[in-house]
Amino acid sequence: MSDQAPVITRFAPSPTGFLHIGSARTALFNWLFARHHGGRFLLRIEDTDRARSTAQATAAIPEGLNWLGLEWDGDIVSQFDNAPRHAEVAHKMLATGTAYKCYATKDEIDTFREAERTAGRPPLYRSPWRDGGTPPAPDAPFVIRLRAPQTGETMIDDAVQGRVTWQNNTLDDLILLRSDGTPTYMLAVVVDDHDMGITHVIRGDDHLTNAARQTLIYQSAGWETPVFAHIPLIHGPDGAKLSKRHGALGVEAYRDMGYPATAMRNYLARLGWSHGDDEFFTTEQAIDWFSLEAIGKSPARFDFKKLENLSGQHIRAMSDARMLAEMQAFAASQHRESFTQLQQDQILAAGAGLRDRAKTLPELFDMAYFILGSRPFSPNEKAAKSLDTVSRGMLRGLTSRLRNASWTADALDAELRSFADSEDLKLGKVAQPLRAALTGRTVSPSVFDVMVVIGKTETLARLEDAIG
């Protein structure tokens, strides 16, 4: 690949299911590489399998990429729409002699392969039509096969795996065009990548064996081969292939679980790629640092605890405005009620106090319950234990003092400490019932911050509700 060519990568999923987390990482690596080099990141939907492709899955792919913040350049390409072009290339190869017509029937092929197995040889089909011959009938159906070399070797310098070679006598004359005129996956991928100007094919190493056959198609068509980079797949924490029990879910599941997209990008980037010992980084840093050389050759292991930890770090790093925007977007995605202007103002006022302990957006909502809930704040089971008869009596005395208190966090802190001293109580014995009364929860931001955010009138009203 010419060093002067602008970098163009692509993400080319099949719309047969939702955007799998492993596929999302592949998209991320392609996006990061293109953005690092100031190149282009293209999106192609490989929808040639009409029986398995669904409209729902087709829509889920761009939706998932949009949520992850992986914007693509140009229009989405449909592989199915390019079928006439794929056929055109196959017939050109037929004309130049790098492909040939094969009239073998399925039964003939099956018989040949069974004989090879019986003889202890690989069941590679060797077509008798490779060297020509008279068609069985003028209108006999045929496929177009690649005339692959049968000696020597095919080699690629993979940007991740290093040099990989295959002996050509282990590769068959693959079908390019079926008897009904439709292209095979191998041909369609090569033609589309060539026509789209793809310079780097970054994909899972389960496609590594495809690289040999696709390289032969490039060479037979007289085209320059792109740089291949085959990345190891993601495994579960136990080292087994990633499955649903490990977290092999669609990206929309992680959105619904409340992981911010920034955290998902960070975590997925660290699954198989590294920059020194850096664990937490911004998307801008990932773009600046990303290289194919830093991708490991061993499978990465998916770990929910690490994802949660990174998610918490990204939430704490948010500005107040960003936090509000993330919460509003999450509320919309979960069909929750939109925030009132007062709630928005109070969330901004609560600021870092909401973010300190939250690892996911639902946890942020829990922390903000004192803002998003409404009177009367019925305590949950844990909070109710803090509101026994003695505590209510204590809160009655505190409420009287608060009516004349200055309404700043420092002044309220001093007032509570003075009250606790006068009652010969530790501050926690006052603060916990107070928190339960004001939030209905045992966990919240500082009670002083809660009181300042909701204001004096609302604080006193909630206390009156609690003490009856």
C-alpha positions, 0 to 999 in steps of 0.5 A, a space after each residue: 500500500 502506497 505510503 502517500 495514500 490517504 488512510 481509508 478504513 471501513 466497518 462492514 457488519 452483516 445485519 443478521 443481529 444487533 451490533 455485538 460488543 466485539 463488532 463495536 470494538 472492531 468499528 472503534 479500532 477502524 475509527 480510531 485509526 482513520 481519525 489518527 491519520 486524518 483519514 476516512 472511516 466508511 460504513 458498509 452493510 454486508 446485506 447480500 444474505 437476504 434470507 438472514 438480513 433484517 431491517 431491524 438489525 440493519 437499523 440497529 448498526 448505525 444506531 449503535 455507532 451513533 450512540 458510541 459516537 463513531 461517526 462515519 464519513 459519507 453515505 452508508 454503502 449497501 453491498 447488495 446494491 453493488 451486485 451488478 458491479 461484483 458480477 461485472 468484475 467476475 466476467 472481466 476475470 473470466 475474459 482475462 483467464 484468471 477465472 473460469 466456468 465450472 459446470 460441475 453439479 453439486 452431486 459431482 462435487 460431493 462425490 469428489 470430496 467424499 473420495 478425497 476424505 476416504 483417501 485421507 486427503 483434504 477435501 479440496 475440490 479440483 474442477 475438471 473444467 479448470 482447463 476448459 472443455 465442452 459444456 455438457 449442454 449449450 444452456 448448462 448452468 455454471 459457476 465462475 471460479 477463481 483460477 488460483 495458483 496451485 504451487 508456491 505460497 500466498 503471503 501477507 504482512 499483517 499489521 498485527 499478526 506479522 507475516 502469514 503464509 499459506 501454501 497454495 496447494 491448500 487453497 481451492 478455486 473458490 466460487 466467485 459468481 454462483 450459477 444464478 449470477 449472484 456474487 459470493 461473499 469473498 468476491 463482494 468484499 474484495 470488489 467493494 473494498 477496492 471500489 471504496 478505496 480501502 487502504 487498511 482492512 482491520 477486522 477480527 482474526 476469525 477472518 484471517 483465513 479469508 485474507 489468503 483467498 481475498 489476496 488471490 482475488 486482488 492479484 487476479 484482478 490486477 489490484 493493489 492489496 490493502 494492509 490487513 490487520 487481524 485483531 484477536 477476538 474478545 474472550 470472557 474472564 474465564 478465557 473462553 470465547 465471549 458469550 452472552 453470559 460474559 457480556 456478548 450483548 448488543 451495544 444497546 444493552 450497555 446503553 440501557 445499563 447506563 454506561 456512558 458512551 465515553 466510558 464504553 469507548 475507553 474500555 473497548 479501546 483497552 480490550 486488545 490495545 494499550 498505551 503504556 499503563 494508561 487505563 483511563 483516557 479521553 477519546 481525544 487521547 485515544 485518537 492521538 495515541 492509537 496505532 496498529 502496532 500497539 494491538 496485542 496478539 492475544 485475546 483480550 478478556 472482558 471484565 464487567 468490574 473494569 468496565 464499571 470502574 472506568 465508567 465511574 471515572 468518566 462520570 466523575 470527570 464530567 462537567 455539570 453540564 455534561 452530566 445533565 446532558 447524559 442524564 437527559 439522553 438516558 431518560 429519553 432512551 429509557 422513555 422516562 419523563 423529561 426533567 422540569 426546568 427546576 430539576 435541571 437547575 437543581 441537578 446542575 447545582 448538585 454537581 459533583 455531589 451526585 457524581 462522586 459515588 455513581 458508576 452508571 447513569 442509573 446510579 446517578 439517577 438514584 443519587 438524584 432521587 432527592 431532586 427527581 422524586 416528589 413529596 412526600 418522600 416515603 423512605 425505602 426499607 433501609 431509610 425507614 430504620 433511621 426514622 424511628 420514634 426517637 429520631 422523629 422527636 430529634 428531627 422535630 427539635 432540629 426543625 425548630 432550629 433550622 427555621 432561623 438558620 442561614 442557608 449555606 452549606 457551611 452554616 448548616 454544617 455548623 448548625 447541625 454540629 451545634 445541635 448534635 452537641 446540645 443533644 449529646 449526639 454524634 453527627 451521624 446520629 443526626 445526619 442519617 435520620 435527616 438524610 432519610 427524611 429529605 431523600 427517602 434514602 440512606 445514600 445521597 450527596 452530603 445532607 448539607 448540599 441536599 438542603 442547599 440544593 432543594 432550598 429552605 422551604 422544601 427542606 422544612 416541608 419534607 421534615 414536617 412530612 417526616 415528623 408528622 
